[in-house]
């Protein structure tokens, strides 16, 4: 193990004689160092081995034991100040070095678990839908290091898309979104392996070969509402692929994730709603019967808040730099207050869910009603 102080962490002695390490609120710490022992240790955290650090500090401060020096290193590591220099650093693409530096802020060298940007590059990600959500999420994910990417859409670029779908330009109006996205995303990274799929999703079965073997699916298709999420959910459950969902209202957006046979799936949620709200199925039917279709409402800075939350959740699920926040729960992003909070949690319903459990679709009116509007929403 070769240790150095992380590049983002400064250290300096103040007039009081205390040593200050760090320069960011919530990260910076101050230490009493009357004999200069900590300062000596900090001066040799330059990538040399632990044995060399211990030897140097003990030569300067003979009263310290080997255990004392090791304990000092562990304290610095506990606060996230240390970095283990190893051969993997040289394999990171230059454009991804700042991202790896960010992940290193969560790394503790003595637990040996390093969140790596390479894990993102090695993961296969499928983005369904290239509208206001998917086009921006795909861009962010490639920027974060995704190099195995499948994108799916069936639509053409329209002038009305340009205010919030920054992957497209005026010259692209009238062209296939999948074609334009493939071209522009490919310009972001030489090593990007992108698979374009131009298709309108009409059943869960036709999705299965597209997502088979993927690590993460991101569902950002919004029509037909509820039903498209069911199709994607069924395909992901049957293929055992984790899925992150996102959708937007006028003033809020939501993010939730499903790990098949671990967390509650989308149909578990509908069973849950049916239990807690006796009018849930009737409300769905009445809304669909009304024919109401709201106009597009999308404020670009607001959409980027939502897309950032979705993209970050994908990365958390891939490389575990921090715990995912939306597994089995819905996170609501408030575009006005900028707050992000859990508004709903649900568990897997192994007994009654007809998709990930042993339940029956016919036992739940909500599924029967939905299938009247779209028969290909699916059955077992």
N, C-alpha and C positions, 0 to 999 in steps of 0.2 A: 504494500500500500504506500502510495506517494501522496503526501498531503500538501495542499496550499490553501491560502485564504482565497475565497471566491473573489473574482475580479470586481464584483459590484460592492464589496465590503471594504470600506476604508478603516484605518485605525489611527488614533493620534492621542498624545498625552495632553491633558488640560492643565491649566495653571494650578488646579487643586492637587495635581499629582495623580488623579484618577485616569485610567485608560478608557477611552470611549471607542467602541467597535460598532461600526455601522453608521448609516446616516439616513435612515428611513423610519418613520413612526411605526411602532409595533415590532421593529426588528433591532433597533439600536440598543446596546447594553453598555453599562458603565461598571468598571471593576476597580477596586482598590488594589494598588500594585506598589506598595512602599519600597520593595526591594528590587523592582524591575524584572521580576521573574516572568511575568506575562509578556512584557515588552520583548524580552529576549526570545520567547517562544514565537511571538508574532513575526519577528524579524526573519526567522528561519522557516516559516511556512511558505516555501517557494517552490514546492514540488519535489522536495527530497523525501527520502524514506522515513518512516516512523522511527526506525532505529537511529538514523542520523540526527533526527530532531531531538530525541531523548538524550543522545550522547552530547550534543552541543549545549543543550540547556543545563545538563548536569555539570559540564565542565565550567560553565559560567557561575553556577549556583550549586556548590558542592553539598549544601544542606538538603537538597531535594533528592528523593528516592526515585527510582524508575517508575514506581506506582504513582507517585505524585505527578510526574510529567504526563503519564497516560491519563490520569484523572483530569488534568488541565485540558488535554486534547478532547476528552469526552464532553467536558462542559462547553467548549467552543462548538463542538459538533451538535450538541443538544440545541443550541440556539441557531443552528443552520449556517454557521460561518465557514465550514470547511468543505473542501472539494478534493476528491480522490482523482488524481491525474492517471489515466490509463490509456491504453492503445485505442480504445473506441472513439476517442475525441477526434482523431484524424479522419474517421470515416464519415463524419457528418458533413452534408453539403454546406457550402459557404452561406447560402441563403437561409439555412436553418440553424446556424450557430446562435443567433439571438434567441430563438425558441428554446434551444437546449439550455442556454444560460438561464432562461426563465424556469425551466423544469429543475435545474440544479438548485434553485432556491428552496425546493422541497426535499432535496436529497440529504440524508444523514449517512455519512460514510460508514459508520460502525454498524448500521443495520443491513448494509450491502445491497439494498434495493434501490436501484437508480431508475427513475422514470426517464426513459430514453426516447428521443425523437425518432430513432430507428424503428421503434415499435409501431409508430404511426405510419412510417413509410412501408412497412411490411404488411400492414393490415389491408384487407380488401373491403372497400366501402362502396355501398350502392346508394345513390341519391335519386329518389323518385320524385319527379316534378322539378321543373326549372323556371318557376315563376318567381314572385317576389321573395319567397323563402329559399327555394332550392338553388336559384342562380347565385345568390349571395353566400349561402352555406357552402356550396361546392367551391367557390372562390376562396373562402376562408380556410376550408379543409386542405386544399392544395397548398395554400400559403403556410399552413401549420405542419405540412410534411406528408400528407396523403399522396401516395404514388401509385396505388392500385385502385382505380376509380371507375365505377360504372354509373352512367347518367341516363335517365329515361324521361322522355316527354314526347308529346305528339303535336305540339302547337307551333305556330309561327310567331316571330317577333312582331309586335305591334308598337306603334308610336306611344300608346298609353302605357307601355311597359317601362319606358326609358327613365321615368322619374324615380324608380325604385329598384330596377333590375340592372345593376351597373355592369353586368357582363356583356350587355348589348349596346350598340351604338346606332346612330341614325342610318348609317349605310346598311345595317342588318335588317331593317324593317322589311317584312315579307319573306324573310329566309327562315329556315327551320331552326328552332331554338337548339335542338340537339347538335346540329352542324356548327352553328355559331359558337356554342359553348365548347364543343370539342376543339375548335380552332383556337379560341382565345385562352382556354385553360392550358392547352399544350404549350403556349408561349410563356407560361409561368415557370415551367420546370422541364428541363431536358429529359429527365428520367421518368416523367409521368407516363404511365401505361393506362390509357383511357379507353373504355369500351362504351360506345354510344348505342343507345337503343331507342329507336323512334317508334313508339307504340302507345296506344291508349289502353289503359288497364281496364279489363272488363270482367276478370275473374281471378280468384286466388291461384287456380291451377296454372294459368299462363305465366304467373309471376315466379313460380317455384324454380324453373330452370335458370331464371335471371339472377335470383338471389342465392342459389345453391352454392355453398362453400364460402359465402361472404362472412365477414366478421361483424359488420354493422350495416344495417339498413336505416336510411333516414327517409321518413315518409313526410313529404311536403306537398302531396296532392290534396286538393281540397274539394273536388267534385267527383262523384256525387257524395255529398256530406254524410258522415257517419258510415255510409256503405263502403266507401273506398278504404277507410281505416279498417273496416272489418275484413275486407279482402286481403289487405296487406298483413293484418294481424294473423289471419288464418295461414297464409303462406309462410310467414316467419315462424309461427309456432310449429308447423309441420316440418320445416327445414331446420328448426333449432337455432335460428339466427336472431340476435338481439336487434331491437328496433327502437329508434328515437323518433317520436312524433312531435310535430309542431303545427300550431294553427293560430290565426290572428283574428281578433275582433276589431272594433273601432278604436278602443282605448287600452286594450290589454291583449296580451298574447299568452299562450300556454305551451309548456313543454312537458312531455312525460315519456318514460322509457319502459320497455317490456323486455325482460330476460325470460325466454320461454321456460316453463315448468319450474321457475324460481319465483318470479314476481307475478302479480296479477296481470293478466293480459287484457286487451281491449274489451273482449266479450265478458270477462270477469267483471269489468267495470259496469257493463250494461246490466248484468245480473244484479250487481250491487245497487245500482240506481233503481231497478225494478222493485227491489225489496224495501228501500227506504222511502220511495215516492210512488204510491199507488197509481198516480196519474201520469207517470213517466211515459208509458207506451201511448196513452191517449194524446199527450202533448206532442209527441213526435208525429203521430198520424195527422193531427189537426194542423200542425205547421206545414207538413208536406202537402196536405190537401189544399192549403191556402195558396200554394204556388208562389209564396214569397221568396224572392231572390234579391238580397241586398246588393247595392252597387259596390264596386271596389272602393275600399277606404284604406289608404296606406300612406303614412307620413314617413319619408325616407329615414330620418334619424330614429324613429320608433321601430321601423322594420329592422334596422341594424342592431338595436337592442335585443330583439327576439332572435335574430340570426346568430348573434354572438353567443347567446345562451345555448342555443341548439348545438352550434359547432363545438363549444367548450364541453358540453355534455358528451359528445361523441369522443373527444380526446380523453376525457376522464375515464370513459369506459374502456378505451384502448390501452392507455399506458399507466393508469392509476396514479397520476401525479397527485390527485386528491380524490376524495370519495365522490362518486356521482351523486347528484342531488335530486334526480327525477325518477328513480327506479321505484315503480309501484306508487308513485304520487304525481300529482299535477302541480307544477310550478307556474305561478302566474306572474308575468312580467307586466308591471303597470307602466305604460309609456309616459304618463304625466308625472307621477311621483318618483319614477325610476326605482321603485321597490320591487323586490322579487321575493315571493313568499309561497309557501305550500298552502294550497286551498283545498286539496282533497287527497286522501290516501285510501288505498284499497289493497286487500290481500288476494292471493290466488285462491280461487274457489274450486278446488279439485273435485268436489262432489257434484256441483251444479253447473259449472261452466261447460257448455257443449263443445268448446274449441280446445281448451287445454286441460279439461277435466273429463269426467264421465257423465256429464249432464246431457239433456236432450233439448234440441232447438224448439221442439213443439211445446215444451213446458213453459215457454216464456213468450208472452204476446209481443214483446218488442221485436223479436226476431221474425215472427210471422208477419208483422206489419212491414218491417223493412224489406222482407223478401217479396212482398207484393209490389213494392216500388222498383225493386231491382232483384229479380230472381237469381242472378249470378252472384249475389252476396255470399252464397255458399251454404252447403250442408256438409255434414260428415259423410 
